[in-house]
Amino acid sequence: MYKIVGNDGKTYGPAPAEQLRDWIKQGRMDSRTPVLPDGAAEWTVAGLLPEFAREFSGPPPVIPAPRMAALPARNTNGFATAGFVCGLLSILCCCGCPFNILGLVFSIIALVQINGQTHKQEGWGLALAGLILSGLSLLLGFGLGLVQLAQTPANVSWHFGPL
């Protein structure tokens, strides 16, 4: 005796083997039809049961392997993007602070995070570019400050205390 699951999703049976052979001939069953033989613990497909194997032409059906969970997609580190944008702004806008400081901080955080994770993130190049641009902007700002200080006339007195 057997139970089957029809194309409509309903369970039919118990039915004897002869009834199943008739359903196969009528086209109501094929080799992929789920079948539960009496006394069996698990469902199988009709094409894998030896008593119905010659009823089907061709090789028995291939049962797909269970699907493995997909690995998470690699994404770009947000700090790397922020570090690059701040570094770019510090160079392009010639405004330096606070973008060069923020670019340095964000880029260093990004590099530490990217190198310390088991599931690697993208953005190592962005973080490095942000670090270089921010550092260059900071050095350029210090250099221009020194040039400006050197060009200050000698007769200007610097007074930092109360007058």
N, C-alpha and C positions, 0 to 999 in steps of 0.2 A: 504494500500500500504506500502511496506517495501523496504529498501535498505539493501544489505548484503555485506560483504567483503569476497570474496572467498579465497580458499587456496593459490591462486596465488597472493594475495594481491590486486587484482582489486576490484572495487566497482561495484556491479550489481544492477539493479532495476531502478526505482521503479517496484516492482512486487507484484501481489496480494497474499493473504494468500494461496490460492490453489496452486499457482506456487511454493511457498516455501515448501508446504507439498509434492509436487512431487519431489522437489530437495532433501528433507529429505529421501524419499523412495528410490531415486536413489543413495543415499550416497554422494551427492554433498554438503550436509550440515550436520552438527552434532550439538550437544547441545552447543558446544563452539563457534559456528560461530557468529561473530559480526553482530548485526541486529540494524537498525535504523527505528523504526516505524514512519509513517507520523505524524507530529506534536510533536514528542518527541524532547527534547533538547539534550539528551545524548544517545550514543550507549549502547546497552546491549548485552547479549548473548541469542541465540535462546531458550536455555533450561530454561531460567527464564521467558519467556513470557507465560502467561497462555494459550493462544490460540494454542501454539505448545507443551505444556508440555506433553500431552499424546502420542505425536508422538515419544518421546524418552523413552526408557526403562531405569529404574533405577532412582536414585535421581538426582535432578538438579545439574548442575556443581557448584563447589565451586570457587568463584572468589577470587584470592589471595589478601591479604591486601597490601597496598602500603609499599614498603620497607623503613625502617628507615635508616638514615645515620649511618654508622658504627662508633663506637668510635675510636679515634686514638689509634694506638698501643703504648704501653708503651715502651719507649726506655731507654737505660742506659745513664745517664748523663756523658758527655764527661770530665768534670772536675773531676768527681769521678774516672774515669779510669786513667786520667793523674796523679791524686794525689796518687793512688795506685802504679802505675808504678814508679813514682819518689821515693816514700817511699821504695819500694822494691829495687830499684837501690841504694839508700843511705845505706841500710843495707848490701846488697850482695856485692857491690863493695868496701865497706869500704872507699868510697871517700867522704861521707858526703855532704859537701857544693858543689854545690848549690842545690843538689837533695833534701836534707832534708828540706830546706827552701821552695823550689818550691812545694814539697809534702804537707807541712803544708798549704801553701796558696791555692793550688788547692783543697785540701780536705775540707777546711773551706768554700770556695766558693761553692763547690758541696753540702755540707750539707745545706747551706742557701738556695740554689736554690731548692733542692729537698723538703725541708720542706715548702717553700713558694709558691708552685705552686698548681693550682687547679687540673690539670691533672698530677698526680704523675708520676715521673720518677723512673726508677730502679737505683740502684747504691748506696744506702745508706750504705750497708755493705762494698762496695769497698772504699767509702770515709772514713768511720770509720777506716778501716784497714790501709789506706794510712796515716791517721792522727796519728795512733798509731805507725806505722813503722817510720814515719818521726820524730815524737817526741822522740822515742827511739834512733834513730840515732843522733839526736841533743844532747840529754843527754849523750850518749856514747862519742860523740866528745868532749864535755866539760869535761867529766870525764877523758878521756885520756889526754887532754890538761893540766889539773891540775896535773895529775900524772907525766907527762913529766916536768912540771914546778918545781915540788917538787924534781925531781931527778937532776935538774941542779946544777952543782957544785957551791959552795959558792964563789970561786975565779973568777967567770965570772961576769964581770961588765956589767950592762945594761946601755947603754948610748943612749938616744933618741934625743938629741940635736946636734947641729953642734960641730965638734971636734975642 
